[in-house]
């Protein structure tokens, strides 16, 4: 998850390259890439206000639903590999 956040914030080039690769390969299934702006706004607020993950600070926000959906999508993708 940290790789995706760092890439969205353009903090480091390695995470950006990793996310670019993930987006090319799984972009149609991992929809968080299309919703990154909404996620980042809530992410920044949750960090600055309480230093908690967005889904704890704003449990009913769209960003929280997005990030939980992302975890679910990643889990399904990993399960399908094995």
Phi and psi restraints in degrees (range 20) as a CNS / XPLOR table:
assign (resid 1 and name C) (resid 2 and name N)
       (resid 2 and name CA) (resid 2 and name C) 1.0 -59.4 20.0 2
assign (resid 2 and name N) (resid 2 and name CA)
       (resid 2 and name C) (resid 3 and name N) 1.0 -34.8 20.0 2
assign (resid 2 and name C) (resid 3 and name N)
       (resid 3 and name CA) (resid 3 and name C) 1.0 -61.5 20.0 2
assign (resid 3 and name N) (resid 3 and name CA)
       (resid 3 and name C) (resid 4 and name N) 1.0 -43.6 20.0 2
assign (resid 3 and name C) (resid 4 and name N)
       (resid 4 and name CA) (resid 4 and name C) 1.0 -65.7 20.0 2
assign (resid 4 and name N) (resid 4 and name CA)
       (resid 4 and name C) (resid 5 and name N) 1.0 -44.7 20.0 2
assign (resid 4 and name C) (resid 5 and name N)
       (resid 5 and name CA) (resid 5 and name C) 1.0 -61.9 20.0 2
assign (resid 5 and name N) (resid 5 and name CA)
       (resid 5 and name C) (resid 6 and name N) 1.0 -47.4 20.0 2
assign (resid 5 and name C) (resid 6 and name N)
       (resid 6 and name CA) (resid 6 and name C) 1.0 -60.8 20.0 2
assign (resid 6 and name N) (resid 6 and name CA)
       (resid 6 and name C) (resid 7 and name N) 1.0 -38.1 20.0 2
assign (resid 6 and name C) (resid 7 and name N)
       (resid 7 and name CA) (resid 7 and name C) 1.0 -68.2 20.0 2
assign (resid 7 and name N) (resid 7 and name CA)
       (resid 7 and name C) (resid 8 and name N) 1.0 -42.0 20.0 2
assign (resid 7 and name C) (resid 8 and name N)
       (resid 8 and name CA) (resid 8 and name C) 1.0 -61.3 20.0 2
assign (resid 8 and name N) (resid 8 and name CA)
       (resid 8 and name C) (resid 9 and name N) 1.0 -37.9 20.0 2
assign (resid 8 and name C) (resid 9 and name N)
       (resid 9 and name CA) (resid 9 and name C) 1.0 -85.2 20.0 2
assign (resid 9 and name N) (resid 9 and name CA)
       (resid 9 and name C) (resid 10 and name N) 1.0 -4.8 20.0 2
assign (resid 9 and name C) (resid 10 and name N)
       (resid 10 and name CA) (resid 10 and name C) 1.0 57.3 20.0 2
assign (resid 10 and name N) (resid 10 and name CA)
       (resid 10 and name C) (resid 11 and name N) 1.0 38.9 20.0 2
assign (resid 10 and name C) (resid 11 and name N)
       (resid 11 and name CA) (resid 11 and name C) 1.0 -75.5 20.0 2
assign (resid 11 and name N) (resid 11 and name CA)
       (resid 11 and name C) (resid 12 and name N) 1.0 -39.9 20.0 2
assign (resid 11 and name C) (resid 12 and name N)
       (resid 12 and name CA) (resid 12 and name C) 1.0 -136.6 20.0 2
assign (resid 12 and name N) (resid 12 and name CA)
       (resid 12 and name C) (resid 13 and name N) 1.0 151.7 20.0 2
assign (resid 12 and name C) (resid 13 and name N)
       (resid 13 and name CA) (resid 13 and name C) 1.0 -81.0 20.0 2
assign (resid 13 and name N) (resid 13 and name CA)
       (resid 13 and name C) (resid 14 and name N) 1.0 -32.2 20.0 2
assign (resid 13 and name C) (resid 14 and name N)
       (resid 14 and name CA) (resid 14 and name C) 1.0 -62.4 20.0 2
assign (resid 14 and name N) (resid 14 and name CA)
       (resid 14 and name C) (resid 15 and name N) 1.0 -50.5 20.0 2
assign (resid 14 and name C) (resid 15 and name N)
       (resid 15 and name CA) (resid 15 and name C) 1.0 -58.2 20.0 2
assign (resid 15 and name N) (resid 15 and name CA)
       (resid 15 and name C) (resid 16 and name N) 1.0 -36.2 20.0 2
assign (resid 15 and name C) (resid 16 and name N)
       (resid 16 and name CA) (resid 16 and name C) 1.0 -62.7 20.0 2
assign (resid 16 and name N) (resid 16 and name CA)
       (resid 16 and name C) (resid 17 and name N) 1.0 -42.3 20.0 2
assign (resid 16 and name C) (resid 17 and name N)
       (resid 17 and name CA) (resid 17 and name C) 1.0 -65.7 20.0 2
assign (resid 17 and name N) (resid 17 and name CA)
       (resid 17 and name C) (resid 18 and name N) 1.0 -39.4 20.0 2
assign (resid 17 and name C) (resid 18 and name N)
       (resid 18 and name CA) (resid 18 and name C) 1.0 -62.7 20.0 2
assign (resid 18 and name N) (resid 18 and name CA)
       (resid 18 and name C) (resid 19 and name N) 1.0 -46.5 20.0 2
assign (resid 18 and name C) (resid 19 and name N)
       (resid 19 and name CA) (resid 19 and name C) 1.0 -67.7 20.0 2
assign (resid 19 and name N) (resid 19 and name CA)
       (resid 19 and name C) (resid 20 and name N) 1.0 -37.7 20.0 2
assign (resid 19 and name C) (resid 20 and name N)
       (resid 20 and name CA) (resid 20 and name C) 1.0 -57.8 20.0 2
assign (resid 20 and name N) (resid 20 and name CA)
       (resid 20 and name C) (resid 21 and name N) 1.0 -43.0 20.0 2
assign (resid 20 and name C) (resid 21 and name N)
       (resid 21 and name CA) (resid 21 and name C) 1.0 -64.5 20.0 2
assign (resid 21 and name N) (resid 21 and name CA)
       (resid 21 and name C) (resid 22 and name N) 1.0 -45.5 20.0 2
assign (resid 21 and name C) (resid 22 and name N)
       (resid 22 and name CA) (resid 22 and name C) 1.0 -61.6 20.0 2
assign (resid 22 and name N) (resid 22 and name CA)
       (resid 22 and name C) (resid 23 and name N) 1.0 -40.7 20.0 2
assign (resid 22 and name C) (resid 23 and name N)
       (resid 23 and name CA) (resid 23 and name C) 1.0 -65.5 20.0 2
assign (resid 23 and name N) (resid 23 and name CA)
       (resid 23 and name C) (resid 24 and name N) 1.0 -41.1 20.0 2
assign (resid 23 and name C) (resid 24 and name N)
       (resid 24 and name CA) (resid 24 and name C) 1.0 -63.9 20.0 2
assign (resid 24 and name N) (resid 24 and name CA)
       (resid 24 and name C) (resid 25 and name N) 1.0 -40.5 20.0 2
assign (resid 24 and name C) (resid 25 and name N)
       (resid 25 and name CA) (resid 25 and name C) 1.0 -81.9 20.0 2
assign (resid 25 and name N) (resid 25 and name CA)
       (resid 25 and name C) (resid 26 and name N) 1.0 -40.7 20.0 2
assign (resid 25 and name C) (resid 26 and name N)
       (resid 26 and name CA) (resid 26 and name C) 1.0 -121.2 20.0 2
assign (resid 26 and name N) (resid 26 and name CA)
       (resid 26 and name C) (resid 27 and name N) 1.0 12.4 20.0 2
assign (resid 26 and name C) (resid 27 and name N)
       (resid 27 and name CA) (resid 27 and name C) 1.0 -54.8 20.0 2
assign (resid 27 and name N) (resid 27 and name CA)
       (resid 27 and name C) (resid 28 and name N) 1.0 -34.1 20.0 2
assign (resid 27 and name C) (resid 28 and name N)
       (resid 28 and name CA) (resid 28 and name C) 1.0 -73.1 20.0 2
assign (resid 28 and name N) (resid 28 and name CA)
       (resid 28 and name C) (resid 29 and name N) 1.0 -22.1 20.0 2
assign (resid 28 and name C) (resid 29 and name N)
       (resid 29 and name CA) (resid 29 and name C) 1.0 -101.5 20.0 2
assign (resid 29 and name N) (resid 29 and name CA)
       (resid 29 and name C) (resid 30 and name N) 1.0 -33.7 20.0 2
assign (resid 29 and name C) (resid 30 and name N)
       (resid 30 and name CA) (resid 30 and name C) 1.0 -96.3 20.0 2
assign (resid 30 and name N) (resid 30 and name CA)
       (resid 30 and name C) (resid 31 and name N) 1.0 87.5 20.0 2
assign (resid 30 and name C) (resid 31 and name N)
       (resid 31 and name CA) (resid 31 and name C) 1.0 -73.2 20.0 2
assign (resid 31 and name N) (resid 31 and name CA)
       (resid 31 and name C) (resid 32 and name N) 1.0 -7.3 20.0 2
assign (resid 31 and name C) (resid 32 and name N)
       (resid 32 and name CA) (resid 32 and name C) 1.0 -58.5 20.0 2
assign (resid 32 and name N) (resid 32 and name CA)
       (resid 32 and name C) (resid 33 and name N) 1.0 -27.5 20.0 2
assign (resid 32 and name C) (resid 33 and name N)
       (resid 33 and name CA) (resid 33 and name C) 1.0 -62.8 20.0 2
assign (resid 33 and name N) (resid 33 and name CA)
       (resid 33 and name C) (resid 34 and name N) 1.0 -31.1 20.0 2
assign (resid 33 and name C) (resid 34 and name N)
       (resid 34 and name CA) (resid 34 and name C) 1.0 -82.1 20.0 2
assign (resid 34 and name N) (resid 34 and name CA)
       (resid 34 and name C) (resid 35 and name N) 1.0 -10.5 20.0 2
assign (resid 34 and name C) (resid 35 and name N)
       (resid 35 and name CA) (resid 35 and name C) 1.0 -118.1 20.0 2
assign (resid 35 and name N) (resid 35 and name CA)
       (resid 35 and name C) (resid 36 and name N) 1.0 19.8 20.0 2
assign (resid 35 and name C) (resid 36 and name N)
       (resid 36 and name CA) (resid 36 and name C) 1.0 -65.0 20.0 2
assign (resid 36 and name N) (resid 36 and name CA)
       (resid 36 and name C) (resid 37 and name N) 1.0 -32.2 20.0 2
assign (resid 36 and name C) (resid 37 and name N)
       (resid 37 and name CA) (resid 37 and name C) 1.0 -65.2 20.0 2
assign (resid 37 and name N) (resid 37 and name CA)
       (resid 37 and name C) (resid 38 and name N) 1.0 -48.1 20.0 2
assign (resid 37 and name C) (resid 38 and name N)
       (resid 38 and name CA) (resid 38 and name C) 1.0 -60.9 20.0 2
assign (resid 38 and name N) (resid 38 and name CA)
       (resid 38 and name C) (resid 39 and name N) 1.0 -42.6 20.0 2
assign (resid 38 and name C) (resid 39 and name N)
       (resid 39 and name CA) (resid 39 and name C) 1.0 -61.9 20.0 2
assign (resid 39 and name N) (resid 39 and name CA)
       (resid 39 and name C) (resid 40 and name N) 1.0 -46.0 20.0 2
assign (resid 39 and name C) (resid 40 and name N)
       (resid 40 and name CA) (resid 40 and name C) 1.0 -64.8 20.0 2
assign (resid 40 and name N) (resid 40 and name CA)
       (resid 40 and name C) (resid 41 and name N) 1.0 -36.0 20.0 2
assign (resid 40 and name C) (resid 41 and name N)
       (resid 41 and name CA) (resid 41 and name C) 1.0 -60.6 20.0 2
assign (resid 41 and name N) (resid 41 and name CA)
       (resid 41 and name C) (resid 42 and name N) 1.0 -48.2 20.0 2
assign (resid 41 and name C) (resid 42 and name N)
       (resid 42 and name CA) (resid 42 and name C) 1.0 -69.1 20.0 2
assign (resid 42 and name N) (resid 42 and name CA)
       (resid 42 and name C) (resid 43 and name N) 1.0 -36.0 20.0 2
assign (resid 42 and name C) (resid 43 and name N)
       (resid 43 and name CA) (resid 43 and name C) 1.0 -61.1 20.0 2
assign (resid 43 and name N) (resid 43 and name CA)
       (resid 43 and name C) (resid 44 and name N) 1.0 -47.9 20.0 2
assign (resid 43 and name C) (resid 44 and name N)
       (resid 44 and name CA) (resid 44 and name C) 1.0 -61.6 20.0 2
assign (resid 44 and name N) (resid 44 and name CA)
       (resid 44 and name C) (resid 45 and name N) 1.0 -42.0 20.0 2
assign (resid 44 and name C) (resid 45 and name N)
       (resid 45 and name CA) (resid 45 and name C) 1.0 -63.4 20.0 2
assign (resid 45 and name N) (resid 45 and name CA)
       (resid 45 and name C) (resid 46 and name N) 1.0 -44.3 20.0 2
assign (resid 45 and name C) (resid 46 and name N)
       (resid 46 and name CA) (resid 46 and name C) 1.0 -65.3 20.0 2
assign (resid 46 and name N) (resid 46 and name CA)
       (resid 46 and name C) (resid 47 and name N) 1.0 -36.7 20.0 2
assign (resid 46 and name C) (resid 47 and name N)
       (resid 47 and name CA) (resid 47 and name C) 1.0 -70.9 20.0 2
assign (resid 47 and name N) (resid 47 and name CA)
       (resid 47 and name C) (resid 48 and name N) 1.0 -45.5 20.0 2
assign (resid 47 and name C) (resid 48 and name N)
       (resid 48 and name CA) (resid 48 and name C) 1.0 -71.3 20.0 2
assign (resid 48 and name N) (resid 48 and name CA)
       (resid 48 and name C) (resid 49 and name N) 1.0 -33.5 20.0 2
assign (resid 48 and name C) (resid 49 and name N)
       (resid 49 and name CA) (resid 49 and name C) 1.0 -83.6 20.0 2
assign (resid 49 and name N) (resid 49 and name CA)
       (resid 49 and name C) (resid 50 and name N) 1.0 -45.5 20.0 2
assign (resid 49 and name C) (resid 50 and name N)
       (resid 50 and name CA) (resid 50 and name C) 1.0 -130.3 20.0 2
assign (resid 50 and name N) (resid 50 and name CA)
       (resid 50 and name C) (resid 51 and name N) 1.0 -7.5 20.0 2
assign (resid 50 and name C) (resid 51 and name N)
       (resid 51 and name CA) (resid 51 and name C) 1.0 56.2 20.0 2
assign (resid 51 and name N) (resid 51 and name CA)
       (resid 51 and name C) (resid 52 and name N) 1.0 44.4 20.0 2
assign (resid 51 and name C) (resid 52 and name N)
       (resid 52 and name CA) (resid 52 and name C) 1.0 -124.9 20.0 2
assign (resid 52 and name N) (resid 52 and name CA)
       (resid 52 and name C) (resid 53 and name N) 1.0 160.4 20.0 2
assign (resid 52 and name C) (resid 53 and name N)
       (resid 53 and name CA) (resid 53 and name C) 1.0 -60.9 20.0 2
assign (resid 53 and name N) (resid 53 and name CA)
       (resid 53 and name C) (resid 54 and name N) 1.0 150.3 20.0 2
assign (resid 53 and name C) (resid 54 and name N)
       (resid 54 and name CA) (resid 54 and name C) 1.0 -58.1 20.0 2
assign (resid 54 and name N) (resid 54 and name CA)
       (resid 54 and name C) (resid 55 and name N) 1.0 -36.4 20.0 2
assign (resid 54 and name C) (resid 55 and name N)
       (resid 55 and name CA) (resid 55 and name C) 1.0 -74.9 20.0 2
assign (resid 55 and name N) (resid 55 and name CA)
       (resid 55 and name C) (resid 56 and name N) 1.0 -10.8 20.0 2
assign (resid 55 and name C) (resid 56 and name N)
       (resid 56 and name CA) (resid 56 and name C) 1.0 -92.9 20.0 2
assign (resid 56 and name N) (resid 56 and name CA)
       (resid 56 and name C) (resid 57 and name N) 1.0 -44.8 20.0 2
assign (resid 56 and name C) (resid 57 and name N)
       (resid 57 and name CA) (resid 57 and name C) 1.0 -67.5 20.0 2
assign (resid 57 and name N) (resid 57 and name CA)
       (resid 57 and name C) (resid 58 and name N) 1.0 -39.8 20.0 2
assign (resid 57 and name C) (resid 58 and name N)
       (resid 58 and name CA) (resid 58 and name C) 1.0 -128.7 20.0 2
assign (resid 58 and name N) (resid 58 and name CA)
       (resid 58 and name C) (resid 59 and name N) 1.0 72.3 20.0 2
assign (resid 58 and name C) (resid 59 and name N)
       (resid 59 and name CA) (resid 59 and name C) 1.0 -63.6 20.0 2
assign (resid 59 and name N) (resid 59 and name CA)
       (resid 59 and name C) (resid 60 and name N) 1.0 -23.0 20.0 2
assign (resid 59 and name C) (resid 60 and name N)
       (resid 60 and name CA) (resid 60 and name C) 1.0 -107.5 20.0 2
assign (resid 60 and name N) (resid 60 and name CA)
       (resid 60 and name C) (resid 61 and name N) 1.0 9.1 20.0 2
assign (resid 60 and name C) (resid 61 and name N)
       (resid 61 and name CA) (resid 61 and name C) 1.0 -76.4 20.0 2
assign (resid 61 and name N) (resid 61 and name CA)
       (resid 61 and name C) (resid 62 and name N) 1.0 154.2 20.0 2
assign (resid 61 and name C) (resid 62 and name N)
       (resid 62 and name CA) (resid 62 and name C) 1.0 -59.3 20.0 2
assign (resid 62 and name N) (resid 62 and name CA)
       (resid 62 and name C) (resid 63 and name N) 1.0 -35.0 20.0 2
assign (resid 62 and name C) (resid 63 and name N)
       (resid 63 and name CA) (resid 63 and name C) 1.0 -62.8 20.0 2
assign (resid 63 and name N) (resid 63 and name CA)
       (resid 63 and name C) (resid 64 and name N) 1.0 -37.0 20.0 2
assign (resid 63 and name C) (resid 64 and name N)
       (resid 64 and name CA) (resid 64 and name C) 1.0 -65.6 20.0 2
assign (resid 64 and name N) (resid 64 and name CA)
       (resid 64 and name C) (resid 65 and name N) 1.0 -44.0 20.0 2
assign (resid 64 and name C) (resid 65 and name N)
       (resid 65 and name CA) (resid 65 and name C) 1.0 -62.0 20.0 2
assign (resid 65 and name N) (resid 65 and name CA)
       (resid 65 and name C) (resid 66 and name N) 1.0 -40.0 20.0 2
assign (resid 65 and name C) (resid 66 and name N)
       (resid 66 and name CA) (resid 66 and name C) 1.0 -61.5 20.0 2
assign (resid 66 and name N) (resid 66 and name CA)
       (resid 66 and name C) (resid 67 and name N) 1.0 -45.1 20.0 2
assign (resid 66 and name C) (resid 67 and name N)
       (resid 67 and name CA) (resid 67 and name C) 1.0 -70.9 20.0 2
assign (resid 67 and name N) (resid 67 and name CA)
       (resid 67 and name C) (resid 68 and name N) 1.0 -36.1 20.0 2
assign (resid 67 and name C) (resid 68 and name N)
       (resid 68 and name CA) (resid 68 and name C) 1.0 -66.9 20.0 2
assign (resid 68 and name N) (resid 68 and name CA)
       (resid 68 and name C) (resid 69 and name N) 1.0 -40.3 20.0 2
assign (resid 68 and name C) (resid 69 and name N)
       (resid 69 and name CA) (resid 69 and name C) 1.0 -61.2 20.0 2
assign (resid 69 and name N) (resid 69 and name CA)
       (resid 69 and name C) (resid 70 and name N) 1.0 -39.6 20.0 2
assign (resid 69 and name C) (resid 70 and name N)
       (resid 70 and name CA) (resid 70 and name C) 1.0 -60.8 20.0 2
assign (resid 70 and name N) (resid 70 and name CA)
       (resid 70 and name C) (resid 71 and name N) 1.0 -47.3 20.0 2
assign (resid 70 and name C) (resid 71 and name N)
       (resid 71 and name CA) (resid 71 and name C) 1.0 -57.6 20.0 2
assign (resid 71 and name N) (resid 71 and name CA)
       (resid 71 and name C) (resid 72 and name N) 1.0 -41.6 20.0 2
assign (resid 71 and name C) (resid 72 and name N)
       (resid 72 and name CA) (resid 72 and name C) 1.0 -64.3 20.0 2
assign (resid 72 and name N) (resid 72 and name CA)
       (resid 72 and name C) (resid 73 and name N) 1.0 -43.0 20.0 2
assign (resid 72 and name C) (resid 73 and name N)
       (resid 73 and name CA) (resid 73 and name C) 1.0 -64.2 20.0 2
assign (resid 73 and name N) (resid 73 and name CA)
       (resid 73 and name C) (resid 74 and name N) 1.0 -42.3 20.0 2
assign (resid 73 and name C) (resid 74 and name N)
       (resid 74 and name CA) (resid 74 and name C) 1.0 -64.6 20.0 2
assign (resid 74 and name N) (resid 74 and name CA)
       (resid 74 and name C) (resid 75 and name N) 1.0 -43.1 20.0 2
assign (resid 74 and name C) (resid 75 and name N)
       (resid 75 and name CA) (resid 75 and name C) 1.0 -60.6 20.0 2
assign (resid 75 and name N) (resid 75 and name CA)
       (resid 75 and name C) (resid 76 and name N) 1.0 -44.0 20.0 2
assign (resid 75 and name C) (resid 76 and name N)
       (resid 76 and name CA) (resid 76 and name C) 1.0 -63.8 20.0 2
assign (resid 76 and name N) (resid 76 and name CA)
       (resid 76 and name C) (resid 77 and name N) 1.0 -40.8 20.0 2
assign (resid 76 and name C) (resid 77 and name N)
       (resid 77 and name CA) (resid 77 and name C) 1.0 -63.7 20.0 2
assign (resid 77 and name N) (resid 77 and name CA)
       (resid 77 and name C) (resid 78 and name N) 1.0 -42.6 20.0 2
assign (resid 77 and name C) (resid 78 and name N)
       (resid 78 and name CA) (resid 78 and name C) 1.0 -66.9 20.0 2
assign (resid 78 and name N) (resid 78 and name CA)
       (resid 78 and name C) (resid 79 and name N) 1.0 -42.7 20.0 2
assign (resid 78 and name C) (resid 79 and name N)
       (resid 79 and name CA) (resid 79 and name C) 1.0 -61.1 20.0 2
assign (resid 79 and name N) (resid 79 and name CA)
       (resid 79 and name C) (resid 80 and name N) 1.0 -35.5 20.0 2
assign (resid 79 and name C) (resid 80 and name N)
       (resid 80 and name CA) (resid 80 and name C) 1.0 -71.1 20.0 2
assign (resid 80 and name N) (resid 80 and name CA)
       (resid 80 and name C) (resid 81 and name N) 1.0 -18.0 20.0 2
assign (resid 80 and name C) (resid 81 and name N)
       (resid 81 and name CA) (resid 81 and name C) 1.0 -74.0 20.0 2
assign (resid 81 and name N) (resid 81 and name CA)
       (resid 81 and name C) (resid 82 and name N) 1.0 -30.6 20.0 2
